[in-house]
Amino acid sequence: MAKAIDTPALERHGLSDEQLRAMLRNMIVQRTVDNRGFQLNRQGKIPFATGSEGHEGIHAGAAQAFHRGRDVLAPYYRDIGLCLGIGMPPLDALLSMFARAADISGGRQFPNHYTNKKLGMLSVSSIIAAQCTHAVGVAYAFKLRKEHDRAVLCTFGDGATSEGEWHESVNFAAIHKLPVVFLCENNEWAISTPREHQMAIKDIIAKAEGYGLPGVKVDGSDPIAVYAVVNAALERARAGEGPTLVEAKCYRFLSHTTDDDDRTYRTREEIERHRYLDPVPRFEKLLLEQGIVSADDIAALKKEVLAEVNAVTDEAEALPYPEPAELYANVYEGTHEPWL
Amino acid sequence: MGIAIGMAMEGLRPIAEIQFADFIYPAFNQIVGEAAKTRYRSNGDYTCPLVIRTPYGGGIRGALSHSVSIEALFYHVPGLKIVAPSFPADIKGLLNAAIEDPDPVLFLEHKKTYRSVKGEVPTGHYTIPIGKADVKKAGTQLTVVSYGLYVHQALDAAQQLEAEGHSVEVIDLRSIRPMDRTTILESVRKTRKLLIIHEDNKFGGIGAEISAMVVEDAFFDLDAPIRRLCGPDVPAMGYALTLEEEFMIPTSRMAEAMRDLVAF
């Protein structure tokens, strides 16, 4: 009897064993790549890295709801797992870190500022909430062209919801019932500013009410729950029923970036207090309990992922930087004289 | 503005309209940080074929928030194109060119020309290349470079000089970025004197760039110091007629400056 309570039947929201294992793999790849960025920075091999530890549940869940080849993702710089989850190869993450010529941006952009039009990923800006208006513009284009069954997934952190452009975006999308899902990855910290210094409310979804769109809160450490909520919101958007604001709660376990020292603004105790939210061990435990993976499977998976990340690290590191003359390319279409 | 950028990145050809150029400042981030850098930062993965139409300039009792010139705030930005035509036929041709352009174009329309300037417009579709100035009046003794409303006044002043027996060449820039260096330099090498006229304030304005360019490339062709006749260094023109008139440059002052330079 006790055992039955410990392992209730999993509400899997239509996700197959294969999808659940893919989600676990995505989370482990994300964490491994994340850690690799910090390691490479501390080794002096790359100038900068951004982490996403704690966001893996949101990324793995949301990526499963994304329709590849149809939907568009307007990501921000902490979305490494989401970008991997919709099909970006791990090599691209390493090419971005090493700023190599083979990086899609040609080594121009900061790490984690990906672009991939083929996968439907908009070019990432460092400017908080700048991508929200772009996401709405893409959704507006879908509506004007009557491209039904397509939606835009727009992601951002809690700090973005204090920006004017975020409010303009949500308002415009609500007025025109645009096919866009606003997914807030609320990790409680906007760099060094805690949530209570960002807003006088506890839940970001309260902001949805003022603009007339539904707001749904979800445990961001639970990838299945995230999948269920984001999938329903994307389906709603694709059906022409308008936008949704989803707030996925999580916790940021690393400093904002390798250039940030979080010891100056939060205690180690606070981080440890939130450790129970760590989505990776939680999801491992769940899949183990459900018999979807074995302990050996997980150990083998981690070994295989580490080997893959090691391989793409070596591959990216061995590739060349862009030629200096690449500085002058793609300012405009055609030729441009940069030394007038 | 960001919504229009998203539409452009998704393959549409949006025309974003800013009701008055003075209201463009909240969109500065999107225009400078996003639209102008879309192609560059994605290394050509994404482009931003966007047109931003906006009425600028004063002389219409528009006061502080309906009179400013904004071109100098944007002409420093690689990735953007800026046009400011002043004749109806040029406006049509350049607007078509801007819409067809694969990169973001800031399309400036001087408010006072809406009702004060008339001209024939060819029927049918045509374009005028962005980046090409137009010699609106040929002359031999002095080159005047201007754009917007002041091109019309400069032409009137040049006609006065003509009546006085002097030959003045008037160039309408039409495009501010990219700028037609060839037309300006060829003209200055011929006339050996240059007067730059614009409504925007002088310090750090378009005239400073034209002046630097001519000094760098045609210094030994000059017979007189370059002169700039521009707006004063104040935040804006006031609402009161006296304040507005003090800001704007009357045709008589343009003619005076032309006479001075011709006689130098």
Boltz contact constraints between the chains, C-beta under 6 A:
constraints:
  - contact:
      token1: [A, 104]
      token2: [B, 45]
      max_distance: 6.0
  - contact:
      token1: [A, 105]
      token2: [B, 42]
      max_distance: 6.0
  - contact:
      token1: [A, 105]
      token2: [B, 43]
      max_distance: 6.0
  - contact:
      token1: [A, 106]
      token2: [B, 43]
      max_distance: 6.0
  - contact:
      token1: [A, 108]
      token2: [B, 41]
      max_distance: 6.0
  - contact:
      token1: [A, 109]
      token2: [B, 41]
      max_distance: 6.0
  - contact:
      token1: [A, 115]
      token2: [B, 42]
      max_distance: 6.0
  - contact:
      token1: [A, 115]
      token2: [B, 45]
      max_distance: 6.0
  - contact:
      token1: [A, 117]
      token2: [B, 45]
      max_distance: 6.0
  - contact:
      token1: [A, 117]
      token2: [B, 46]
      max_distance: 6.0
  - contact:
      token1: [A, 123]
      token2: [B, 41]
      max_distance: 6.0
  - contact:
      token1: [A, 123]
      token2: [B, 42]
      max_distance: 6.0
  - contact:
      token1: [A, 123]
      token2: [B, 46]
      max_distance: 6.0
  - contact:
      token1: [A, 127]
      token2: [B, 33]
      max_distance: 6.0
  - contact:
      token1: [A, 130]
      token2: [B, 34]
      max_distance: 6.0
  - contact:
      token1: [A, 133]
      token2: [B, 2]
      max_distance: 6.0
  - contact:
      token1: [A, 133]
      token2: [B, 3]
      max_distance: 6.0
  - contact:
      token1: [A, 134]
      token2: [B, 2]
      max_distance: 6.0
  - contact:
      token1: [A, 134]
      token2: [B, 5]
      max_distance: 6.0
  - contact:
      token1: [A, 134]
      token2: [B, 6]
      max_distance: 6.0
  - contact:
      token1: [A, 136]
      token2: [B, 3]
      max_distance: 6.0
  - contact:
      token1: [A, 137]
      token2: [B, 3]
      max_distance: 6.0
  - contact:
      token1: [A, 137]
      token2: [B, 6]
      max_distance: 6.0
  - contact:
      token1: [A, 137]
      token2: [B, 7]
      max_distance: 6.0
  - contact:
      token1: [A, 138]
      token2: [B, 6]
      max_distance: 6.0
  - contact:
      token1: [A, 138]
      token2: [B, 10]
      max_distance: 6.0
  - contact:
      token1: [A, 140]
      token2: [B, 7]
      max_distance: 6.0
  - contact:
      token1: [A, 141]
      token2: [B, 7]
      max_distance: 6.0
  - contact:
      token1: [A, 141]
      token2: [B, 10]
      max_distance: 6.0
  - contact:
      token1: [A, 141]
      token2: [B, 12]
      max_distance: 6.0
  - contact:
      token1: [A, 330]
      token2: [B, 39]
      max_distance: 6.0
  - contact:
      token1: [A, 330]
      token2: [B, 40]
      max_distance: 6.0
  - contact:
      token1: [A, 330]
      token2: [B, 43]
      max_distance: 6.0
  - contact:
      token1: [A, 330]
      token2: [B, 44]
      max_distance: 6.0
  - contact:
      token1: [A, 331]
      token2: [B, 40]
      max_distance: 6.0
  - contact:
      token1: [A, 331]
      token2: [B, 78]
      max_distance: 6.0
  - contact:
      token1: [A, 331]
      token2: [B, 79]
      max_distance: 6.0
  - contact:
      token1: [A, 332]
      token2: [B, 103]
      max_distance: 6.0
  - contact:
      token1: [A, 333]
      token2: [B, 102]
      max_distance: 6.0
